[in-house]
Amino acid sequence: MNFFIKHGIRFVFILAIQVLALNQIELGLGIQLMVYPLFILLLPVELGVFPLLTLAFILGAAIDSFSNTYGLHTSALLTFAYVRPIIFKAFAPRDGYDPLLETTIFAMGFKWFLKIFGLLIVIHHFWFFLMEMFKMNELLFVFQKVSLSAPISFLVCIFLQYLFVNKSSEK
């Protein structure tokens, strides 16, 4: 499938899931389900920083406009997109990444996905909740929200990949 069509459909799908479903779910204890960073993670490894940040800005601004969060999602997603190449480089395989493979759980393996996406989702959630609170004296509450929201968001992202990512074309 064409790169733009596939990622365009993925963009709209993740935006719809986040805005129409997950933003409406109230789990309590400050837990917020956020799966939209998965879109940025699934983009090709060789994608440059400028297109990556541009897509992150567009997706974050779209979620912010539907959620009335005034730049929180955009800021957190831009942080995620900015740190993504750094984390990818730090955990790169010895032979480097195959530029044709996408960074799905099926193509990269569960261990890689757990390390890379787990770290990136924690960074994203920490930045989001820190900007949401915007008080350093609320740091323990930020850590509580991150420690409860990040694992649940991570599991939902894995579930979405098992439901909607074609496993046979990734290997």
Number of C-alpha atoms within 10 A of each C-alpha: 6 7 9 9 10 10 16 12 11 17 18 13 13 20 20 14 14 20 18 13 11 15 15 12 12 11 10 7 11 15 18 22 25 24 22 24 26 23 19 21 22 15 17 17 18 13 11 10 14 11 11 20 18 13 19 26 20 15 24 22 20 16 23 18 15 14 17 10 13 13 20 21 31 22 20 25 29 24 18 26 25 16 15 21 18 11 16 16 12 10 13 13 11 6 6 10 16 13 11 10 17 20 24 24 21 18 16 16 11 13 9 17 19 14 12 19 22 17 15 23 25 20 18 25 27 22 21 22 23 21 16 14 13 13 10 10 9 12 15 10 16 24 16 15 19 25 15 16 22 25 15 17 24 22 14 15 21 18 12 14 16 14 10 9 15 12 14 8 10 15 10
